[in-house]
Amino acid sequence: MSFAYEPVAATERMHGMPRWGYTDDFSKLFSEDSDETKDYIYGLLFGATLILSLFLIWLIVILVFKCMGQRRVGFLSGAPFTRTPETSDIGENFKRPIIARLVFLSFGLILITFGVLLVTKGVTNLRDTVQNFHFTNREVRTITREAGDIATSLRLIGESTKEIRDSIVENLGNFCPGGNTSEITDFNIDEVAEDTVDLLDGLGDFLNTDLLDLEESLDTAVKTSEDVEDTTTKIDLNDWQALIVLIPLIVVPSILMVAVLMAMFESSHPTFTKIIDWFFLPLFVLITLFAIAGCGAIMIVSTANADWCYGSDSSEFNDLDINVNSPDSTVFNILNESGINTTGLVFRGVRFYVSQCRAEDPFAFINNYKADLTKSDRTVSSLSDVFDDVGISRLSVACGIDFAPFQALVKIMDDSLKVLIDNNISVLEILRCDRITPIYTNLAYDATCNYSMTGVTWIWSSLLIISTCSMIMIM
């Protein structure tokens, strides 16, 4: 099963934002070299700083015009238009107020339109992102907990049978000291005993090394999943929260547009004019300032999001046929930059699933262990069958020892091996590629590089246009 990454149009555009010579490699954010991390952060801040600086200059110009007064700069000072008998005829002095007010109304409509788009295209996609993270993370947590419980069960059963295994190995090492088993059966019991000793001896290494690594890796995954769950629970975008954003962007400009229409038809009321001047206009200025600040902040987020999705080239994964311009390459570069142990199970596991299982399987040791368990189980079952076929009493007489306790140990070991085999199969079923890979692609491709990228780009674009329209309206 293979999943192809299809970038949205906004990814390349936002990734191409000017960096003033700084790096656009998202993985540098996780570098052990602090200078490389700063280099990337400076590149992110450049675009936002540029936009905020332009709006700041614009605000200063508006304040300067305000201070200069109507006599020097006319309507640019923010003073209301006045009509006198000398300027009431059709002409330039009459057209100018009409044009200015039509411009105000036009940009007011654009502002309201993009306020609606900010919510319907931006916030909605972000909500889909959070929900995607929320539900997918639950599945991850379920899988890691199931695998962790089974791995713990494997360890506990293995440890509980260790004494039994050691006792069986010890008894099989001197199986029939007082006689010859060939006299009572054609079955070569001594050969079976030797094979059983070799196989059971080899099972202990898995419990001491590989299984402990698997448990630690799964514990790490569970803790990470719980942290993500806490974060996504806090970031809960509901309809009422979207309305809190939308209502001011519709109501305040609409009221100001009504005031302009009333002025055009010379039907303003003094009380209404005071409410506009002392409440709605300052509120509109405050909304504008929030929009400008939000535009700068969201630009940083959207650019970083695009960098994550766009990826960067590296020789580390050339042999795995990884799409360079995808979040896959970013994940590989983060692994290399962050200094994670390349021989550890976490590194190899992430590499395996992100490459859609083209990398070396880090869980091959579980398959190998299952094969060893299966061989041991067949051998122990054969030994148990011999006890049943020959009979404990005959075997005890022939060898001069009581085999009844030993037969009970073999039976317990046989049952334990079957449980261990079943648990191994369950772990492999949980960790299989076609179950884990879709979870990764759902998070990386759909959540962060489709819904999130689309959402933050719409929010940034909308805030930029809202800020620009608001500034023009304030002038």
MARGU-874366 format. One record per residue (C-alpha): chain; residue number from 1; x, y, z. Coordinates in Angstrom, 3 decimals, decimal comma. Example, Ala and Ser with C-alpha at 12.3 -4.5 7.8 and 13.67 -1.06 7.14 Angstrom:
2
A / 1 / 12,300 / -4,500 / 7,800
A / 2 / 13,670 / -1,060 / 7,140
! end
This chain:
475
A / 1 / 0,000 / 0,000 / 0,000
A / 2 / 1,476 / 3,327 / -1,110
A / 3 / 0,265 / 6,861 / -0,393
A / 4 / 1,286 / 9,714 / -2,705
A / 5 / 1,693 / 13,233 / -1,363
A / 6 / -0,112 / 15,958 / -3,309
A / 7 / 0,807 / 19,461 / -2,081
A / 8 / -1,808 / 22,218 / -2,010
A / 9 / -1,134 / 25,332 / -4,102
A / 10 / -0,423 / 27,502 / -1,054
A / 11 / 2,527 / 25,376 / 0,081
A / 12 / 4,988 / 26,461 / -2,589
A / 13 / 3,864 / 30,110 / -2,451
A / 14 / 4,257 / 30,408 / 1,326
A / 15 / 7,527 / 28,446 / 1,264
A / 16 / 8,825 / 30,961 / -1,292
A / 17 / 8,413 / 33,925 / 1,058
A / 18 / 11,579 / 36,097 / 1,209
A / 19 / 14,088 / 35,046 / 3,890
A / 20 / 16,829 / 37,631 / 3,276
A / 21 / 19,437 / 34,927 / 2,829
A / 22 / 18,403 / 32,827 / 5,815
A / 23 / 17,608 / 29,120 / 5,514
A / 24 / 14,124 / 27,791 / 4,779
A / 25 / 14,889 / 24,257 / 6,017
A / 26 / 12,302 / 23,484 / 8,736
A / 27 / 14,433 / 20,687 / 10,207
A / 28 / 17,023 / 23,243 / 11,368
A / 29 / 14,522 / 24,197 / 14,067
A / 30 / 15,463 / 20,888 / 15,747
A / 31 / 19,188 / 21,133 / 15,123
A / 32 / 21,643 / 20,566 / 17,949
A / 33 / 23,525 / 23,597 / 16,600
A / 34 / 21,827 / 26,683 / 18,073
A / 35 / 23,210 / 28,890 / 15,293
A / 36 / 21,357 / 26,858 / 12,665
A / 37 / 18,157 / 27,116 / 14,709
A / 38 / 18,529 / 30,884 / 14,977
A / 39 / 19,241 / 31,102 / 11,255
A / 40 / 15,887 / 29,500 / 10,474
A / 41 / 13,983 / 31,581 / 13,048
A / 42 / 15,442 / 34,830 / 11,653
A / 43 / 14,268 / 33,804 / 8,196
A / 44 / 10,744 / 33,219 / 9,526
A / 45 / 10,657 / 36,571 / 11,305
A / 46 / 11,852 / 38,548 / 8,284
A / 47 / 8,593 / 38,396 / 6,300
A / 48 / 6,405 / 39,140 / 9,305
A / 49 / 8,678 / 42,002 / 10,377
A / 50 / 8,532 / 43,483 / 6,880
A / 51 / 4,714 / 43,466 / 6,795
A / 52 / 4,381 / 44,860 / 10,316
A / 53 / 6,909 / 47,598 / 9,471
A / 54 / 4,943 / 48,667 / 6,387
A / 55 / 1,710 / 48,887 / 8,376
A / 56 / 3,519 / 50,790 / 11,139
A / 57 / 4,802 / 53,336 / 8,608
A / 58 / 1,269 / 53,633 / 7,218
A / 59 / -0,100 / 54,293 / 10,716
A / 60 / 2,543 / 56,958 / 11,309
A / 61 / 1,610 / 58,642 / 8,015
A / 62 / -2,069 / 58,681 / 9,048
A / 63 / -1,144 / 60,249 / 12,406
A / 64 / 1,030 / 62,848 / 10,657
A / 65 / -1,873 / 63,760 / 8,335
A / 66 / -4,132 / 64,005 / 11,360
A / 67 / -1,748 / 66,424 / 13,039
A / 68 / -1,340 / 68,502 / 9,872
A / 69 / -5,070 / 69,238 / 9,821
A / 70 / -7,718 / 69,669 / 7,151
A / 71 / -6,379 / 72,992 / 5,866
A / 72 / -3,080 / 71,410 / 4,759
A / 73 / -4,047 / 67,886 / 3,647
A / 74 / -7,814 / 68,107 / 3,296
A / 75 / -9,881 / 64,971 / 3,884
A / 76 / -6,675 / 62,941 / 4,456
A / 77 / -6,580 / 64,489 / 7,930
A / 78 / -9,713 / 62,538 / 8,794
A / 79 / -11,835 / 65,655 / 9,144
A / 80 / -15,413 / 65,405 / 7,844
A / 81 / -16,359 / 66,871 / 4,497
A / 82 / -18,265 / 70,161 / 4,682
A / 83 / -20,442 / 71,720 / 2,019
A / 84 / -20,841 / 75,464 / 1,603
A / 85 / -22,807 / 77,457 / -0,960
A / 86 / -19,551 / 78,036 / -2,825
A / 87 / -18,806 / 74,291 / -3,125
A / 88 / -22,326 / 72,981 / -3,592
A / 89 / -22,243 / 73,072 / -7,380
A / 90 / -21,241 / 70,066 / -9,394
A / 91 / -17,503 / 70,101 / -9,702
A / 92 / -14,276 / 68,806 / -8,272
A / 93 / -15,129 / 69,891 / -4,731
A / 94 / -18,422 / 68,038 / -4,919
A / 95 / -17,105 / 64,885 / -6,600
A / 96 / -14,295 / 64,354 / -4,108
A / 97 / -16,575 / 63,501 / -1,122
A / 98 / -18,642 / 61,167 / -3,306
A / 99 / -15,538 / 59,324 / -4,538
A / 100 / -14,058 / 59,067 / -1,033
A / 101 / -17,287 / 57,704 / 0,399
A / 102 / -17,743 / 55,222 / -2,444
A / 103 / -14,172 / 54,039 / -1,850
A / 104 / -14,976 / 53,664 / 1,855
A / 105 / -18,116 / 51,636 / 1,084
A / 106 / -16,301 / 49,455 / -1,468
A / 107 / -13,467 / 48,573 / 0,868
A / 108 / -15,990 / 48,028 / 3,653
A / 109 / -17,725 / 45,389 / 1,526
A / 110 / -14,371 / 43,764 / 0,716
A / 111 / -13,507 / 43,737 / 4,426
A / 112 / -16,765 / 42,028 / 5,360
A / 113 / -16,356 / 39,505 / 2,522
A / 114 / -12,903 / 38,477 / 3,676
A / 115 / -14,083 / 38,424 / 7,274
A / 116 / -16,555 / 35,747 / 6,223
A / 117 / -13,872 / 33,905 / 4,204
A / 118 / -11,513 / 34,030 / 7,190
A / 119 / -14,004 / 31,935 / 9,141
A / 120 / -15,493 / 29,717 / 6,412
A / 121 / -12,204 / 28,935 / 4,641
A / 122 / -9,648 / 29,535 / 7,375
A / 123 / -11,035 / 28,692 / 10,803
A / 124 / -13,085 / 25,794 / 9,397
A / 125 / -9,981 / 24,134 / 7,935
A / 126 / -8,100 / 24,644 / 11,186
A / 127 / -10,977 / 23,027 / 13,051
A / 128 / -10,745 / 20,055 / 10,669
A / 129 / -7,008 / 19,925 / 11,407
A / 130 / -7,542 / 19,818 / 15,164
A / 131 / -10,278 / 17,178 / 14,851
A / 132 / -8,058 / 15,120 / 12,563
A / 133 / -5,237 / 15,291 / 15,099
A / 134 / -7,640 / 14,488 / 17,912
A / 135 / -9,171 / 11,365 / 16,392
A / 136 / -5,962 / 10,074 / 14,807
A / 137 / -4,083 / 10,556 / 18,054
A / 138 / -6,705 / 8,476 / 19,849
A / 139 / -6,049 / 5,665 / 17,395
A / 140 / -2,293 / 6,007 / 17,941
A / 141 / -2,764 / 5,896 / 21,692
A / 142 / -4,986 / 2,816 / 21,414
A / 143 / -2,452 / 1,015 / 19,215
A / 144 / 0,555 / 1,882 / 21,375
A / 145 / -1,245 / 0,877 / 24,554
A / 146 / -2,374 / -2,431 / 23,062
A / 147 / 1,126 / -3,146 / 21,794
A / 148 / 2,591 / -2,056 / 25,122
A / 149 / 0,260 / -4,340 / 27,094
A / 150 / 1,125 / -7,283 / 24,861
A / 151 / 4,855 / -6,540 / 25,097
A / 152 / 4,548 / -6,390 / 28,889
A / 153 / 2,650 / -9,676 / 28,815
A / 154 / 5,406 / -11,208 / 26,712
A / 155 / 7,992 / -10,087 / 29,229
A / 156 / 6,035 / -11,240 / 32,283
A / 157 / 5,250 / -14,646 / 30,790
A / 158 / 8,840 / -14,999 / 29,646
A / 159 / 10,147 / -14,085 / 33,102
A / 160 / 7,667 / -16,356 / 34,868
A / 161 / 8,732 / -19,300 / 32,734
A / 162 / 12,438 / -18,563 / 33,062
A / 163 / 12,867 / -20,817 / 36,101
A / 164 / 10,827 / -23,533 / 34,403
A / 165 / 12,913 / -23,169 / 31,250
A / 166 / 16,153 / -23,339 / 33,239
A / 167 / 14,922 / -26,396 / 35,128
A / 168 / 13,930 / -28,137 / 31,877
A / 169 / 17,296 / -27,317 / 30,326
A / 170 / 19,080 / -28,644 / 33,402
A / 171 / 17,085 / -31,898 / 33,403
A / 172 / 17,461 / -32,387 / 29,668
A / 173 / 21,210 / -31,964 / 29,960
A / 174 / 21,271 / -35,280 / 31,844
A / 175 / 18,010 / -36,735 / 30,631
A / 176 / 18,363 / -40,450 / 31,365
A / 177 / 21,385 / -41,039 / 33,597
A / 178 / 20,349 / -44,507 / 34,697
A / 179 / 19,557 / -46,248 / 31,418
A / 180 / 19,085 / -46,201 / 27,664
A / 181 / 15,840 / -44,797 / 26,205
A / 182 / 16,340 / -46,737 / 22,940
A / 183 / 15,310 / -49,900 / 24,799
A / 184 / 11,744 / -48,615 / 25,357
A / 185 / 11,107 / -46,460 / 22,222
A / 186 / 12,417 / -46,008 / 18,682
A / 187 / 12,062 / -42,218 / 19,119
A / 188 / 15,434 / -40,522 / 19,677
A / 189 / 14,628 / -38,773 / 22,956
A / 190 / 18,220 / -37,709 / 23,548
A / 191 / 18,351 / -35,851 / 20,212
A / 192 / 15,047 / -34,099 / 20,985
A / 193 / 16,392 / -33,182 / 24,426
A / 194 / 19,534 / -31,650 / 22,923
A / 195 / 17,481 / -29,601 / 20,399
A / 196 / 15,173 / -28,410 / 23,159
A / 197 / 18,134 / -27,285 / 25,284
A / 198 / 19,590 / -25,240 / 22,385
A / 199 / 16,281 / -23,576 / 21,494
A / 200 / 15,199 / -22,729 / 25,034
A / 201 / 18,620 / -21,285 / 25,809
A / 202 / 18,273 / -18,838 / 22,905
A / 203 / 14,927 / -17,435 / 24,031
A / 204 / 16,397 / -15,557 / 26,985
A / 205 / 18,282 / -13,015 / 24,827
A / 206 / 15,044 / -11,593 / 23,421
A / 207 / 13,698 / -10,851 / 26,896
A / 208 / 16,899 / -9,149 / 28,010
A / 209 / 17,445 / -6,843 / 24,991
A / 210 / 14,913 / -6,489 / 22,168
A / 211 / 11,741 / -6,729 / 24,230
A / 212 / 12,949 / -4,101 / 26,711
A / 213 / 13,746 / -1,734 / 23,807
A / 214 / 10,255 / -2,318 / 22,395
A / 215 / 8,600 / -1,577 / 25,751
A / 216 / 10,592 / 1,633 / 26,223
A / 217 / 9,752 / 2,818 / 22,694
A / 218 / 6,058 / 2,119 / 23,182
A / 219 / 6,081 / 3,921 / 26,536
A / 220 / 7,615 / 6,948 / 24,801
A / 221 / 4,925 / 6,798 / 22,109
A / 222 / 2,150 / 6,623 / 24,729
A / 223 / 3,515 / 9,661 / 26,613
A / 224 / 3,856 / 11,641 / 23,382
A / 225 / 0,307 / 10,691 / 22,422
A / 226 / -0,985 / 11,872 / 25,799
A / 227 / 0,808 / 15,215 / 25,383
A / 228 / -0,757 / 15,664 / 21,940
A / 229 / -4,151 / 14,759 / 23,383
A / 230 / -3,797 / 17,444 / 26,066
A / 231 / -2,821 / 20,039 / 23,452
A / 232 / -5,601 / 19,237 / 20,961
A / 233 / -8,159 / 19,234 / 23,770
A / 234 / -7,163 / 22,797 / 24,690
A / 235 / -7,277 / 23,942 / 21,043
A / 236 / -10,978 / 23,321 / 20,507
A / 237 / -12,410 / 25,531 / 17,743
A / 238 / -16,192 / 25,635 / 18,140
A / 239 / -18,853 / 27,486 / 16,154
A / 240 / -19,348 / 30,078 / 18,877
A / 241 / -15,633 / 30,874 / 18,844
A / 242 / -15,797 / 31,406 / 15,094
A / 243 / -18,764 / 33,731 / 15,610
A / 244 / -16,755 / 35,793 / 18,116
A / 245 / -14,263 / 36,436 / 15,303
A / 246 / -16,874 / 36,956 / 12,585
A / 247 / -19,422 / 39,204 / 14,302
A / 248 / -17,096 / 42,213 / 14,937
A / 249 / -15,772 / 41,967 / 11,360
A / 250 / -19,324 / 42,268 / 10,048
A / 251 / -21,112 / 44,488 / 12,561
A / 252 / -18,548 / 47,254 / 13,123
A / 253 / -17,748 / 47,934 / 9,416
A / 254 / -21,474 / 47,713 / 8,601
A / 255 / -22,340 / 50,379 / 11,159
A / 256 / -19,571 / 52,627 / 9,849
A / 257 / -20,866 / 52,107 / 6,298
A / 258 / -24,365 / 53,061 / 7,452
A / 259 / -22,896 / 56,229 / 8,957
A / 260 / -21,209 / 57,059 / 5,629
A / 261 / -24,471 / 56,482 / 3,717
A / 262 / -26,306 / 58,750 / 6,156
A / 263 / -23,657 / 61,426 / 5,618
A / 264 / -24,016 / 61,080 / 1,841
A / 265 / -27,741 / 61,756 / 2,096
A / 266 / -27,247 / 64,379 / 4,805
A / 267 / -29,412 / 62,480 / 7,292
A / 268 / -26,960 / 62,069 / 10,165
A / 269 / -28,141 / 62,511 / 13,735
A / 270 / -25,862 / 64,176 / 16,310
A / 271 / -26,292 / 61,373 / 18,866
A / 272 / -25,545 / 58,688 / 16,291
A / 273 / -22,508 / 60,649 / 15,110
A / 274 / -21,155 / 60,819 / 18,681
A / 275 / -21,625 / 57,055 / 19,124
A / 276 / -19,713 / 56,510 / 15,898
A / 277 / -16,907 / 58,888 / 16,865
A / 278 / -16,473 / 57,727 / 20,466
A / 279 / -17,257 / 54,025 / 20,306
A / 280 / -17,405 / 52,371 / 16,906
A / 281 / -14,515 / 54,217 / 15,305
A / 282 / -12,078 / 53,501 / 18,199
A / 283 / -13,348 / 49,898 / 18,210
A / 284 / -12,685 / 49,686 / 14,468
A / 285 / -9,154 / 51,007 / 14,995
A / 286 / -8,621 / 48,370 / 17,701
A / 287 / -9,893 / 45,625 / 15,372
A / 288 / -7,497 / 46,907 / 12,713
A / 289 / -4,537 / 46,729 / 15,092
A / 290 / -5,470 / 43,173 / 16,091
A / 291 / -5,788 / 42,233 / 12,414
A / 292 / -2,329 / 43,649 / 11,648
A / 293 / -0,746 / 41,843 / 14,625
A / 294 / -2,567 / 38,646 / 13,696
A / 295 / -1,394 / 38,969 / 10,097
A / 296 / 2,235 / 39,062 / 11,235
A / 297 / 1,834 / 36,152 / 13,653
A / 298 / -0,084 / 33,955 / 11,207
A / 299 / 2,474 / 34,657 / 8,501
A / 300 / 5,121 / 33,079 / 10,714
A / 301 / 2,891 / 30,045 / 11,349
A / 302 / 1,856 / 29,607 / 7,715
A / 303 / 5,436 / 29,949 / 6,447
A / 304 / 6,694 / 27,379 / 8,975
A / 305 / 3,797 / 25,095 / 8,035
A / 306 / 4,747 / 25,427 / 4,357
A / 307 / 8,417 / 24,708 / 5,135
A / 308 / 7,382 / 21,543 / 6,993
A / 309 / 5,293 / 20,378 / 4,053
A / 310 / 7,732 / 21,414 / 1,322
A / 311 / 10,659 / 19,485 / 2,779
A / 312 / 14,316 / 19,694 / 1,783
A / 313 / 16,829 / 17,473 / 0,044
A / 314 / 19,226 / 15,163 / 1,879
A / 315 / 21,477 / 12,256 / 0,952
A / 316 / 20,259 / 10,383 / 4,041
A / 317 / 17,146 / 9,014 / 2,315
A / 318 / 18,090 / 8,906 / -1,370
A / 319 / 18,041 / 5,109 / -1,299
A / 320 / 14,412 / 5,013 / -0,099
A / 321 / 12,761 / 6,793 / -3,051
A / 322 / 11,445 / 9,551 / -0,777
A / 323 / 9,697 / 12,562 / -2,323
A / 324 / 12,072 / 15,442 / -1,539
A / 325 / 9,306 / 18,061 / -1,591
A / 326 / 7,132 / 16,438 / 1,047
A / 327 / 6,846 / 16,254 / 4,838
A / 328 / 8,531 / 12,833 / 4,591
A / 329 / 11,881 / 14,451 / 3,809
A / 330 / 11,326 / 16,921 / 6,656
A / 331 / 10,798 / 14,069 / 9,130
A / 332 / 13,993 / 12,343 / 7,963
A / 333 / 15,977 / 15,563 / 8,269
A / 334 / 14,569 / 16,221 / 11,759
A / 335 / 15,699 / 12,751 / 12,822
A / 336 / 19,200 / 13,529 / 11,577
A / 337 / 19,345 / 17,061 / 13,013
A / 338 / 18,004 / 16,221 / 16,467
A / 339 / 20,746 / 13,734 / 17,298
A / 340 / 18,441 / 10,777 / 17,980
A / 341 / 20,289 / 7,470 / 18,310
A / 342 / 20,279 / 6,066 / 14,769
A / 343 / 20,453 / 2,478 / 16,035
A / 344 / 17,558 / 2,921 / 18,452
A / 345 / 14,120 / 1,481 / 17,865
A / 346 / 12,436 / 4,926 / 17,805
A / 347 / 14,667 / 6,185 / 14,982
A / 348 / 14,375 / 2,992 / 12,954
A / 349 / 10,622 / 2,729 / 13,585
A / 350 / 9,904 / 6,283 / 12,415
A / 351 / 12,167 / 5,767 / 9,405
A / 352 / 10,338 / 2,540 / 8,548
A / 353 / 6,801 / 3,946 / 8,632
A / 354 / 7,603 / 7,356 / 7,101
A / 355 / 9,247 / 5,601 / 4,143
A / 356 / 6,001 / 3,600 / 3,859
A / 357 / 7,922 / 0,471 / 4,868
A / 358 / 10,650 / 0,720 / 2,234
A / 359 / 13,331 / 1,030 / 4,937
A / 360 / 14,683 / -1,922 / 6,909
A / 361 / 12,033 / -3,440 / 9,163
A / 362 / 12,963 / -2,583 / 12,772
A / 363 / 10,556 / -5,218 / 14,088
A / 364 / 12,137 / -8,148 / 12,254
A / 365 / 13,388 / -9,384 / 15,637
A / 366 / 9,763 / -10,092 / 16,641
A / 367 / 9,320 / -12,287 / 13,592
A / 368 / 12,589 / -14,036 / 14,379
A / 369 / 11,484 / -14,558 / 17,973
A / 370 / 8,170 / -15,983 / 16,781
A / 371 / 10,048 / -18,412 / 14,555
A / 372 / 12,236 / -19,471 / 17,505
A / 373 / 9,163 / -19,858 / 19,705
A / 374 / 7,454 / -21,967 / 17,067
A / 375 / 10,482 / -24,282 / 16,792
A / 376 / 10,748 / -24,537 / 20,570
A / 377 / 7,035 / -25,237 / 20,857
A / 378 / 7,224 / -28,045 / 18,288
A / 379 / 10,199 / -29,559 / 20,078
A / 380 / 8,635 / -29,282 / 23,539
A / 381 / 5,354 / -30,694 / 22,173
A / 382 / 7,283 / -33,625 / 20,730
A / 383 / 8,870 / -34,219 / 24,119
A / 384 / 5,442 / -34,057 / 25,775
A / 385 / 4,081 / -36,532 / 23,219
A / 386 / 6,938 / -38,902 / 24,024
A / 387 / 5,955 / -38,855 / 27,699
A / 388 / 2,388 / -39,656 / 26,731
A / 389 / 3,308 / -42,399 / 24,237
A / 390 / 5,986 / -44,154 / 26,259
A / 391 / 4,425 / -43,604 / 29,642
A / 392 / 5,921 / -41,922 / 32,656
A / 393 / 6,183 / -45,138 / 34,679
A / 394 / 8,151 / -47,008 / 31,975
A / 395 / 10,414 / -44,011 / 31,393
A / 396 / 10,994 / -43,582 / 35,152
A / 397 / 11,900 / -47,276 / 35,543
A / 398 / 14,209 / -47,245 / 32,509
A / 399 / 16,070 / -44,114 / 33,608
A / 400 / 15,925 / -44,624 / 37,353
A / 401 / 14,359 / -41,207 / 38,131
A / 402 / 10,810 / -39,912 / 38,653
A / 403 / 9,700 / -38,068 / 35,477
A / 404 / 6,260 / -37,006 / 36,767
A / 405 / 7,406 / -33,536 / 38,037
A / 406 / 9,424 / -33,051 / 34,870
A / 407 / 6,423 / -33,921 / 32,681
A / 408 / 4,376 / -31,252 / 34,511
A / 409 / 7,091 / -28,665 / 33,818
A / 410 / 7,161 / -29,600 / 30,130
A / 411 / 3,390 / -29,240 / 29,952
A / 412 / 3,490 / -25,772 / 31,552
A / 413 / 6,310 / -24,753 / 29,209
A / 414 / 4,366 / -26,017 / 26,202
A / 415 / 1,299 / -23,971 / 27,159
A / 416 / 3,425 / -20,869 / 27,878
A / 417 / 5,143 / -21,090 / 24,494
A / 418 / 1,759 / -21,202 / 22,754
A / 419 / 0,680 / -18,052 / 24,636
A / 420 / 3,938 / -16,325 / 23,710
A / 421 / 3,412 / -17,236 / 20,048
A / 422 / -0,116 / -15,807 / 20,132
A / 423 / 1,171 / -12,609 / 21,754
A / 424 / 3,887 / -12,271 / 19,123
A / 425 / 1,315 / -12,619 / 16,366
A / 426 / -0,825 / -9,945 / 18,059
A / 427 / 2,111 / -7,501 / 18,260
A / 428 / 2,950 / -8,048 / 14,602
A / 429 / -0,716 / -7,549 / 13,697
A / 430 / -0,835 / -4,230 / 15,579
A / 431 / 2,448 / -2,940 / 14,130
A / 432 / 1,841 / -4,057 / 10,570
A / 433 / 2,649 / -1,500 / 7,883
A / 434 / -0,823 / -1,122 / 6,364
A / 435 / -2,192 / -0,159 / 9,784
A / 436 / 0,417 / 2,377 / 10,923
A / 437 / 1,332 / 4,050 / 7,626
A / 438 / -2,204 / 5,423 / 6,972
A / 439 / -2,100 / 7,027 / 10,421
A / 440 / 1,126 / 8,843 / 9,548
A / 441 / -0,071 / 9,938 / 6,097
A / 442 / -3,373 / 11,094 / 7,577
A / 443 / -1,535 / 13,325 / 10,055
A / 444 / 1,292 / 14,526 / 7,801
A / 445 / -0,428 / 14,728 / 4,411
A / 446 / -4,040 / 15,544 / 5,288
A / 447 / -3,996 / 17,277 / 8,672
A / 448 / -0,827 / 19,399 / 8,543
A / 449 / -0,292 / 19,814 / 4,799
A / 450 / -3,864 / 20,008 / 3,531
A / 451 / -6,329 / 21,277 / 6,135
A / 452 / -3,793 / 23,225 / 8,210
A / 453 / -1,910 / 24,665 / 5,234
A / 454 / -5,137 / 25,730 / 3,546
A / 455 / -6,554 / 27,124 / 6,776
A / 456 / -3,588 / 29,246 / 7,865
A / 457 / -3,070 / 30,552 / 4,331
A / 458 / -6,694 / 31,688 / 4,105
A / 459 / -6,459 / 33,279 / 7,540
A / 460 / -3,231 / 35,092 / 6,661
A / 461 / -4,533 / 36,296 / 3,287
A / 462 / -7,830 / 37,397 / 4,815
A / 463 / -6,131 / 39,265 / 7,663
A / 464 / -3,777 / 40,972 / 5,205
A / 465 / -6,692 / 42,182 / 3,071
A / 466 / -8,772 / 43,085 / 6,137
A / 467 / -5,848 / 45,104 / 7,541
A / 468 / -5,310 / 46,894 / 4,217
A / 469 / -9,014 / 47,670 / 3,761
A / 470 / -9,285 / 48,876 / 7,360
A / 471 / -6,331 / 51,223 / 6,961
A / 472 / -7,799 / 52,693 / 3,781
A / 473 / -11,139 / 53,150 / 5,531
A / 474 / -9,459 / 54,846 / 8,508
A / 475 / -7,749 / 57,312 / 6,171
! end
